[in-house]
């Protein structure tokens, strides 16, 4: 069963640190999953994506630094 969460709050990053410059703009969100909130990157964002608080996301994996990565459900 896929782990799912909801977007609690978010920010669209247009000017990221050097390691992420090639990926801008990208979406950082606080994702609430099982009453726990974690800062995470949400893959699949484009400037045409309509983001809303409460939108459902699915956990993909942890990145190389151990940070969670989600995608749109």
N, C-alpha and C positions, 0 to 999 in steps of 0.2 A: 504494500500500500504506500503510495507516494505521500511524503510529508508536505503538508500545505500550511500556509500562513496567510495573513492579510497585511496590507500596507497600512501602517499606523500613521506615518508621516514620511515625506520624501523630499529630495532635492535633486534637481537636474544640474549636473556639473558640465559647464561649458569650457572651463579652463582648468584642467587637472594638472597634477604633478607630472614631471617629465615622463615617468614610466607609463602614464595613461594618456598622454597627448594624442596618440593615434586613435584612441577609442572615444574621444569626446564628440558629441555630448553623450554622457552616460547617466544612469539613474542610480542614486544611492537612496536607500530607504531604511526606515526602522520597520522591521517585519515582526508582527506579533504571531507567535506560534505556541499553542498550548499555554497561554497566559504568560509567556516569556517574550521579551522584546530584544531583538538583536539588530545591529547595524549590518546591512548587507548590500551588495551590488545586485541589481536585477538585470539580467541579460535580455536582449531582444528589444530594447527601447530604441525607437526612432522618433524624430520630431513630429511624426504624424500619430504617434501613440497617445491615446487619451488616458491619462492616469487619474485615478480617483482614490481617495482615502477609503479603505475597506476593500479594495480590489484584491482578489485572490491571486496568490503566487505559489509556485511549487519549488521546493528545495531541489537543487541540482547536485551540488557537492561543495566541499570546502576548497578554496583556491590554494595555491602553493604556500601561502602565508597562514593558512588556517582560517581564513575569513569565509563566512558562508556566501554562497552564490545561489540566487533564485532565478526563476524565469516566470513569465506570465502563464497562468493556468489556462 
